[in-house]
Amino acid sequence: MFSTAKAELKELMSLVRELAVYDTTLAVNPAIQPPAESRANRQSKELRLVELASKYEIL
């Protein structure tokens, strides 16, 4: 159980970092128009982040 929680919390931190970099990049340079695949990938990462954050009662 602890190893699962540890892995999921690492995943959560990684998702936070990845989404922050993605969003910051787009905010700094609005000329960047990410392809639909990139936006869909970002959305799936955000859904996973919410899932994990809810599971561990972080949100």
Secondary structure, 3 states (H helix, E strand, C coil): CHHHHHHHHHHHHHHHHHHHHHHHHHHHCCCCCCCHHHHHHHHHHHHHHHHHHHHCCCC
